[in-house]
Amino acid sequence: MTPLLSRLRWLPVVLLLSACAAPMLLIPGQRELMWALLTPLVGFDPNKVNLFEQPLIKQRMTSLLGSHYDDTMRRLHTANELQKEGPLFFVVSRAAPELAQQAGLVWNSDTDRLAAVLKRGDQTEILSEAVQGAVTATAPTWPAAITAWLPPTP
């Protein structure tokens, strides 16, 4: 068999593999989908645009918040605007003076990381997704609106 014929024998395999891989290169990742979903909604009321019911958001929030989901959602439904600060897209509940409870939800477009802050009186709880590929845990980045009510870091 000539060298050319032996190389041509693999041509159908190469074509098949490239045909299977091509669609994978065109499908956007989760980060791109979140960006496409959130960018046009900045400035809008998340409740009026059903932000929290979008499958992409709801699945990640359910996984992130676990048993805190219902309580956090009650607070986040008081938010009236999706905001953006640098790479951070976020929603902050409006404070109810009689409850002293707040919640904030932040998506960092640089790291594709979702994080939440739950504040009950003097207690603050931070829930955060792990950064893909990170070897050690890193603290999430917060917008100024949320940093103001976080406890000081040592």
Salt bridges, closest charged atoms under 4 A:
GLU53 OE1 - LYS58 NZ 3.14
ASP71 OD1 - ARG74 NH2 3.83
ASP71 OD2 - ARG75 NH2 2.78
ASP71 OD2 - ARG120 NH2 3.60
ASP112 OD1 - ARG60 NH1 2.88
GLU125 OE2 - HIS68 NE2 3.21
GLU125 OE1 - ARG120 NH1 3.65
GLU129 OE1 - ARG60 NH2 2.54
